Amino acid sequence: MQAALAGAFRTPAKPRPEQKVKKASPKVARARKLQGQYLGSLKSLTGADRANVKQMANDKGVGEAVKLALSLKKA
């Protein structure tokens, strides 16, 4: 009987204090922006073009892959 009533008399949960959001460093902000550009440019590509861009990202970096993807998109 005690166990059944234990849940009925609980005090309400205290609201959590707001946490301060740390601002991203410039380096992290640039990396996130570049990653977003990379993912966005991949959406418009299909098949072999997409595979080429992914390979470029692995070999030479995301920046070069974004440039390649944009050049393939215009063609």
N, C-alpha and C positions, 0 to 999 in steps of 0.2 A: 504494500500500500504506500509506503514511504517513497518508493522509487517512482510511482505513478504521479504523485503530487509534486515531485521535485522540479519538474519542468514548468509547472503552472506558476511558480512564484519567482521566476528569474527576473533579474533587473534588465532593463533594456540595454542594448549595446551602446557604448559611447561612440559618437561620431569620430572618425579618424581625423587627426589634424591634417591640414593641407600641407602637402609636401612641395618644397621649392623645386622647380624644374631647372636643371642646370642647362645653361646655354651651350650649344655645341661649339667646339673650337673651330676656327676657320678651316683647319685641315680636315676635320670630320665633316663640316658643311660641304666643302668641295667634293669630298669622296661620295657623300650621299647624292649630291646633285649629279655627278658623273654617273653613278649607278642608276639613277632614275632615267637619265638620257639613254643609257645603254639598254635598259629594259624596254623603254618606249620605242626605241629604234628597232628592236628585235620583233616587236609586235607586227610591224608592217612587212616583215620579210617572211618568206616561206622556203622550204626545201633546201637546196644547195646553197643559196645565198645566206640563209640563216646559219647553216653549218660553217660556212666560211668565216662569218663574223664571230661565231663562238670560238673557232680555232685561233683567229687573230687575237681575241681577248686573252686566250691562254698563252699565246706565244709572246706578243708584244705589249699587251696591256689593254685595259678597257678604253682608254683615250683613243688609241689607234683604231680599235674596233668600232667605236662610235663614228669616227670619220669615214671608215669603210662602209658602214651601214647607211650613212646619209648619202654617200655617193651612189650606192646601189639603189636606194629608194628613188632618187631623181631619174635614174636611167630607165 
